[in-house]
Structure formats: structure tokens, C-alpha cells
Amino acid sequence: MATEGTIREVGEDLVLVELAGRKVLVSARCPHRQGKLKFAHLDGGRMRITCPLHYSTFDLGTGERTAGPACDPLRIVDTLPAQDAAETGRTGA
């Protein structure tokens, strides 16, 4: 699994994922068993994030689970091209 990109905590409840030229603000915890997504694995080719706890994988465009244990979708708060986010200073909150 590719691991390019970065994950940064934004407060206690959110993480900012920078991947494949996009910034995606998502819930900091996996909806399966509350794994900490700041330690997640990233796949820029497919725009996916995988929880390190039980390997639930989510599409960063929709939040839908694509692999791993059944659970609710990942909460996506905001999505921006990385360039736009840098220019506007928007964080998605």
C-alpha cells in the first residue's frame, strides 16, 4: 500500500489528510472501533485511508468503506485542492 501524503491532527476530533494534490478534513477516529486515523495508511492512487487498528479502508471522496470490517462511513468534513486551501487559508471547519 502506498503511503505518500501526510496526516495532521486538527483539534481533538479531526485530521487533515494531504494526498494526491488534495486536502481532506475527516473525523480523527475510525467509525469501526475508534482507531486513531492520525496513524492511518494512505493510498494516493486510489484516494483511500486505512485505519491501523482493524484495517477498515475508506474512500476519501465519499467516506464509504471499501474494505475491512463493516461499519458506518467515515465522516468527511471538507475537501479542497491543496493549492486552493493554501491560497484561501481554509481548513474546512
ABEGO torsion letter per residue (X at the ends): XBABEBBBBBEAABBBBBBGGBBBBBBABBAAAGBBAAABBBBAAAGBBBBAAAGBBBBAAAGBBABEBBBBBBBBABBBBAAAAAAAGBAGX
